[in-house]
Amino acid sequence: MENSPVALCFYDSNFDSVFFNKRAKEAGFDISALSVSSEGKPFIESVGSEETKRYFRSFIVDFQRDGSHSGRAKYSVDITDSERAKFELKKSRNKIKKLHEIALKLSKADSEERVYDLIV
């Protein structure tokens, strides 16, 4: 589990103790990572500075012992590569769209001067 893309955080209120696995520590999770209210739904979060930012799909579960709240667990899957790929795909699509628009204008140009104006 230490080499997995999963960050695990546990808080046990009975012993006031916190556990972070290696991935959670490397990503920079801290105790505030367990204070998020997700209403039982997965959510995407980013951790770290702009240069070292990692993206996680996280899920928080509260657990009880003997009917009272006794802790919280957070399960976070590293989706950084996927998020970066989505960003690069979006950039590529925007470039292709712009090139297509220019190609349409060039195909409608009625003179060499107009083609020159569009290119320059």
PERA-V377507 format. One record per backbone hydrogen bond with DSSP energy under -1.0 kcal/mol. NH is the residue of the N-H (numbers start at 1). CO is the residue of the C=O. If there is no record, write none. Layout:
BEGIN
NH;CO / NH;CO
END
This chain:
BEGIN
4;1 / 7;76 / 9;74 / 10;19 / 11;72 / 12;17 / 13;70 / 17;12 / 19;10 / 21;8 / 25;21 / 26;22 / 27;23 / 29;24 / 33;30 / 34;31 / 35;32 / 41;38 / 43;58 / 45;56 / 47;54 / 54;47 / 56;45 / 57;77 / 58;43 / 59;75 / 61;73 / 63;71 / 65;68 / 68;65 / 70;63 / 71;63 / 72;11 / 73;61 / 74;9 / 75;59 / 76;7 / 77;57 / 78;5 / 79;55 / 83;79 / 84;80 / 85;81 / 86;82 / 87;83 / 88;84 / 89;85 / 90;86 / 91;87 / 92;88 / 93;89 / 94;90 / 95;91 / 96;92 / 97;93 / 98;94 / 99;95 / 100;96 / 101;97 / 102;98 / 103;99 / 104;100 / 105;101 / 106;102 / 107;103 / 108;104 / 115;111 / 116;112 / 117;113 / 118;114 / 119;115 / 120;116
END
